[in-house]
Amino acid sequence: QVQLAESGGGLVQAGGSLRLSCVASGRTLGNYAMGWFRQAPGKEREFVGAIRWSGANTYYADSVKGRFTISGDNAKRTVYLQMNSLIPEDTAVYYCAATGTGWGLTQPSVYTYWGQGTQVTVSS
């Protein structure tokens, strides 16, 4: 029904920046919000941030607040994750997700569709 395609991952030194993009295709009219999650080796998938299409309201995990910024382009059905001041602890596979639920956006279980994941590695 909905396909999510991510790009922008890579290797960066601590203090650097990356911008991830996620493009949604297919039947996306029912999508209420999109989120970013990450999963490091040996850890559970954790919430990074989310954005509601209705009012561009954004939400962030405490661990990234002030460093990461989520934005969206509704017409392009694309959500972005701008990551600044990266630290080694940010190293993880980052996933884009979409949901029509509209509630509990910090929880992976509310998201219906997921991207393939993109590796972000922060050195030093």
C-alpha positions in Angstrom: 0.0 0.0 0.0 2.7 2.4 1.0 6.4 2.2 0.3 9.0 4.2 2.0 12.4 4.9 0.5 15.2 6.3 2.6 18.5 7.9 1.6 21.2 10.0 3.1 22.9 7.7 5.5 26.7 7.4 5.7 29.8 7.8 7.7 30.6 11.1 9.4 32.9 12.3 12.1 31.7 13.4 15.5 30.4 17.0 15.3 29.4 16.6 11.7 26.0 16.6 10.0 23.8 14.4 7.9 20.4 14.8 6.4 18.2 11.7 5.8 15.3 11.7 3.4 12.3 9.4 3.3 9.9 9.5 0.3 6.5 7.8 0.5 4.8 6.4 -2.5 1.6 4.4 -3.1 -1.6 5.2 -1.3 -0.4 7.8 1.2 -3.6 9.9 1.7 -4.3 8.2 5.0 -1.0 8.9 6.5 -1.4 11.2 9.5 2.2 11.2 10.7 5.7 10.0 9.9 8.4 9.2 12.3 12.1 8.4 12.5 13.5 5.6 14.7 16.9 4.1 15.1 18.3 0.8 16.3 21.9 0.3 17.4 23.4 -3.2 17.8 22.1 -4.9 21.0 19.5 -2.2 21.6 15.8 -1.9 21.0 14.5 0.3 18.3 14.0 3.7 19.8 12.1 6.8 18.9 14.0 9.7 17.4 11.3 12.1 16.2 8.0 12.4 14.4 6.0 15.0 12.4 2.3 15.4 11.9 1.2 16.3 8.4 -1.8 18.3 9.7 0.1 21.1 11.4 3.7 20.2 11.0 3.9 19.6 14.7 7.2 17.9 15.6 8.3 15.7 18.5 11.7 14.6 19.5 13.4 12.2 21.9 15.4 13.9 24.6 18.5 12.3 23.3 18.4 14.2 20.1 16.4 17.3 21.0 18.3 20.5 20.0 20.5 18.6 17.6 18.1 16.9 15.2 15.3 18.6 13.2 12.4 16.9 11.4 10.7 18.6 8.5 8.2 17.5 5.9 7.1 18.3 2.4 3.5 17.2 2.1 3.3 17.7 -1.6 6.4 15.5 -2.1 5.3 13.1 0.6 8.8 13.4 2.0 10.1 13.7 5.5 13.6 14.8 6.4 15.8 14.3 9.4 18.5 16.9 9.7 21.1 15.6 12.1 23.7 18.1 13.5 26.3 17.8 16.2 26.5 14.1 15.7 28.1 11.9 18.4 29.2 8.3 18.3 26.1 7.3 20.3 24.0 8.3 17.3 25.5 5.4 15.4 22.6 3.2 14.4 20.3 2.0 11.6 17.8 4.7 11.0 14.3 3.9 9.9 11.5 6.0 8.5 7.9 5.0 9.3 4.4 6.1 8.5 1.2 5.8 10.4 -2.5 6.7 10.1 -3.1 6.3 13.8 -2.1 9.8 14.9 -1.5 8.8 18.5 1.3 7.4 20.5 3.9 8.5 17.9 6.8 7.6 20.1 5.9 3.9 20.0 7.1 1.7 17.1 3.9 -0.4 17.3 1.7 2.4 16.0 3.5 2.6 12.7 2.1 0.6 9.8 4.8 1.1 7.2 8.6 1.1 7.5 11.5 1.9 5.3 14.4 -0.4 4.7 16.7 1.4 7.1 19.9 3.3 6.4 23.1 3.1 8.3 24.5 6.1 10.1 27.9 5.7 11.5 29.6 8.5 13.6 33.3 8.0 14.1 35.5 9.2 17.0 
